[in-house]
Amino acid sequence: QLQLVESGGGSVQSGGSLRLSCAVSGFTLHNYAIGWFRQAPGKELEGVSCFSRSDGNTYYADAVKGRFTISSDNAKNTVYLQMNNLKPEDTAVYYCAADRLGGLGSLITTVQAMCVRVGYDYLGQGTQVTVSS
């Protein structure tokens, strides 16, 4: 059974850092693109960063470019989101997601599409990140 379990959320002051972890089980990182999405109060789910280990492509939303870094530890089957210089507008529930990219005729065929269209096959339970000013 495929599972995504996030951890690492918390409360920090503006300018601080957090590292989120997404432990995946039931599949290997090579077969799925992994993304981090977030949902702020009263707002829709949005893509933050998505990457594919199979082709090495990575996408970052403009709002986090230069501050967030997505990475993976294949031995641990874990994906990370390092978040630096956090801002109050980064406050949200952060979700880890997996997508097969193009599976079953899906229009989500690239990591950019996964993030921009918020496309996923599987979604974790989320972890809260709160940034105070």
C-alpha positions in Angstrom: 0.0 0.0 0.0 1.4 3.4 -1.0 1.8 5.8 1.8 3.2 9.3 2.2 3.9 10.5 5.8 5.0 14.1 6.4 6.9 15.4 9.4 9.0 18.4 10.4 6.3 21.1 10.6 6.2 23.6 13.4 6.2 27.3 14.4 9.1 29.6 13.6 9.7 33.3 13.4 10.0 35.2 10.2 13.4 34.5 8.7 13.7 31.1 10.3 14.1 27.7 8.7 12.4 24.3 8.8 13.0 21.0 7.0 10.0 18.9 6.1 10.3 15.2 5.5 8.1 12.9 3.5 8.7 9.2 4.1 7.3 7.2 1.3 6.4 3.5 1.4 4.9 1.1 -1.1 6.8 2.5 -4.1 10.2 3.7 -5.1 11.1 7.3 -5.8 12.2 6.4 -9.3 8.7 5.5 -10.4 6.8 8.6 -9.2 7.3 12.3 -9.2 7.1 13.8 -5.8 5.7 17.2 -4.9 5.1 19.5 -2.0 1.8 21.3 -2.0 0.5 23.7 0.6 -2.9 25.1 1.6 -3.1 28.4 3.5 -6.3 29.2 5.5 -9.1 30.2 3.1 -7.0 29.4 0.1 -6.8 26.6 -2.4 -4.1 24.0 -2.5 -1.1 25.2 -4.5 2.1 23.5 -5.7 5.3 24.6 -4.0 8.0 22.3 -5.5 7.9 19.1 -7.6 10.7 16.9 -8.8 11.2 13.7 -10.7 14.2 11.4 -9.9 13.8 9.5 -13.1 14.5 12.6 -15.3 16.1 14.9 -12.8 13.6 17.7 -13.5 12.7 20.1 -10.7 10.1 22.9 -10.4 9.7 25.6 -7.9 6.8 28.1 -7.5 8.0 31.7 -8.0 7.0 32.5 -4.4 9.6 30.1 -3.0 12.3 30.1 -5.6 15.7 30.7 -4.0 14.4 30.0 -0.5 13.1 26.4 -0.7 15.0 23.3 -1.8 13.6 19.9 -2.6 15.9 16.8 -2.2 15.7 13.1 -1.7 17.5 10.4 0.1 16.9 7.3 -2.0 18.3 4.9 0.6 15.7 6.2 3.1 13.0 6.6 0.5 12.5 10.1 1.9 11.9 13.4 0.2 12.8 16.7 2.0 11.8 20.3 1.6 14.3 22.7 3.1 12.7 26.0 3.8 14.9 29.0 4.5 14.1 32.6 5.1 10.5 31.8 6.0 7.8 34.5 5.7 4.4 34.8 7.4 2.8 34.1 4.0 4.4 30.7 4.0 2.1 29.7 6.8 0.0 26.7 5.6 -0.5 23.0 5.9 2.1 21.4 3.7 1.3 18.1 1.9 3.6 15.6 0.2 2.2 14.2 -3.0 3.1 11.5 -5.6 2.1 11.3 -9.2 2.9 8.7 -11.9 3.2 11.5 -14.5 1.2 10.5 -17.6 -0.1 7.3 -16.0 -3.5 6.1 -17.3 -3.6 8.9 -19.9 -3.3 11.6 -17.3 -2.5 15.1 -18.6 -0.1 15.6 -15.8 3.1 14.6 -17.7 5.8 16.9 -16.2 6.8 18.1 -12.8 5.8 21.6 -13.8 2.3 20.4 -14.7 2.1 18.5 -11.4 2.8 21.7 -9.4 1.0 24.2 -11.5 -2.1 22.1 -11.9 -1.8 20.5 -8.5 -2.1 17.1 -9.9 -1.4 14.0 -7.9 -2.3 10.3 -7.5 -1.5 10.2 -3.8 -1.5 12.8 -1.0 -0.2 12.7 2.5 -2.0 13.9 5.6 -0.2 17.2 5.9 2.0 19.0 8.4 1.4 22.5 9.8 3.9 25.3 9.2 3.3 28.5 11.0 5.5 31.6 10.5 5.1 34.5 12.8 6.3 38.1 12.1 
